[in-house]
Amino acid sequence: MSEYQDREGFELDQWPEMRTMVNDLVNLVHSERNVSQQLKRELFTMASVASGCTHCQSHGAFSLNAMGVDTERIQAIWEYETSELFSDAERAALNLVRAAAQSPNATTPEHFVELRKHWTDEQIVEILTVNCLAGWLNRWNDTVATVTDQESIDWATENLSQVGWKAGKHVGEAHEQRAGHPSSVGWTNR
């Protein structure tokens, strides 16, 4: 049993207007614009890896799976620097997000030099918004040790244990657990 108790009381549902605003922000940031939704979810997952939030790692990876992304590519996010599955442009974006998601922030001017070889300034802004959204959600969920829904835990345990993923403190009592992944319970698909 976890030392955390009754974490369901810390869900954003306690502040309905904030839940609505966060859901709207998630939908806006992950919308199809000039950077693909798939890459945005990959960036979200990498930001969560860099910050250490396994709850958000499982959600990002589960979302990619739900989009139809091959499990091999999802697993390769953890090794994107050497994986042939990622282009130089994708690596530049993943490098920035990984550096920006660390605390203290590890970005350098070189990150932006490399990004501008592949991406427009408008696209770079989209990439940065994914990192900022992930940062907010990572801090929230890792601070209160949100209990990850069972479908995300099951998928991540089966498919991400090979890259070292563990649910850690995000496992709890049944009454603390969400009914499903945010997209499954309708939070992010309004």
N, C-alpha and C positions, 0 to 999 in steps of 0.2 A: 504494500500500500504506500502511496505517496505521502510525503509530509505536507503537501499542499492539501487544503480541505475546501470542499464546496466551491470549486472554481467556476462553476456555471453562473454564479452570482456576478462574475466579472465580465460577462459577455456584453457586447455593445447594445444588446437589447435593453439594457438598463437605461439607455439614453437613445430612444427611438430616432430622434432627429439626426443624431450622429451616425447611427447605423445606416440611415438613408443616404446621408452625405458620403460616407465611406463607400457604400455600394455604388453610388453614382460615380465616384472618383475611380474605383476599380474598373468599371465599365468604360469610362472615358479613356483612361490610360491604356487599357488593353484593346481598344478599338482599332480597326484596320485603318491606318492612315498611310504614312510613308515608310513605316517599319512594319514588317509582317507580325501578325498576332503570334505566330509560332516563335519567332525570335524574341518577342517581348516576354513570353512565358519562360523561355530559356534564360533570359536575362534575370527575370524574377527569381527563378530557381537558383541561379548563380549568386545573386545578391543574398539569398537566404543561406546558401552554403557558406559564403564569406562571413556572414554575421553569426552563423551557428544556430539558427532557428530551424530545428528539424521539423517542427509543425508546418512551417511555410515551405520547407523543402518538399515535404510530402504533397502539399497542396499544389505547388507549382508543377511537380512531376506528374501527379495524377491528372492535372488539367491538360498537360501535353499529351498524355495517353488518351484522354477523352477526345482530343482533337485529331487523333489518328497518327500521332508521331510514333515512329518505331521505337521500341524499348531500347534497342542498342544505341540509338542517338541520345535518348534521355540519359542513359547511363554514362554516355561519353561526355556529358556536361562536366562531370567531375574531372575529366582528363582532356578538356577541350584544347589545351595548348599543343598536345601531340596527336590528337585524333584527326584522321583524314576526313572525318564527317563534317568538319567545320571549315568554312572559307576564311581567308585572311580578314575579310570585312567582319565576319561574325566573331573571330578571335579578338579583333580590336575592340568591339563592343563589349564582349565578355571580360576582357582585360580591364576596361574602364570600370565596369560595374563591380567586379571583384575588388578592385582597389578602393572604389568609393564606398562600398558597403562595410569596409573595415573601420574599426574605431581604435585609434584615430584614423581619419581618412588618409589613404595612401596614394591618392591621385597625384600625378605630376604633369607638367606641360607636355611631356612626351606622349602621354596618353592621347591628348587632343591632336597632336601632330599626326599620330598614327590613325586616329579616327577620321580626320579630314582627308586622308588618302582615299577613303572608301565611302564616306557619308557626308551629306550636306549638313549645314548648321541646323536646319529644321529637323532632320532625322536625329542629330545628336541630342537635341532638346527632348525628343520622344524617348530616346534611350535613357537620358537622365531622369525623366519622370518615372520610368519603371523602377529605377533604383530608389528614388525617393519614396514611392509608394511601398516598395518592399521594405524599406527601412522603417517606415511607420508601423506596418503590420508585423515585422519581425520584432520590433521593440515591444509592442503590445503583447503579442502572443508568447514571446519568450519570458517576459516579465511575470505574467500571471500563470505561466505554464499551461496555457489552454490545452484542454484534453482533445486530441485529434480524433476526428470521426473514424469509425471502424473501417469504412471502405477505403479511406486514404491510407490508414495504417496497414491494412491487409495488402493493398497494392504495393506500397513502398517496401514492406517487409519482404515480399516475394521478389520484387524487381530491383530494389536499391541496396539490399544488404551486401551485394557484391562490391559496391563502392563505399561501404562502411556506414551506411545509414542505419540509425537506430532511433526509435521513438523517444527514448530517454524519459525526461520528466513530463512528456506530453501524453502519458498513459495515466488513466485514473479510474475512478469508480464509474459504474454504468450511468448513474444519474447525472454525472458531470459531462458526459460525452454528447457531442452534437449528433443530430440525427443523420447527418451525411456531409459530404463535401459541400462547400458553399454553393456550387452550381447545382448540385442535386437537390438542395433544399430551397432553391429559388432566390438566394441572396444576390447573386451576380448575373442573373439572366432575366432581368425585368425588361 
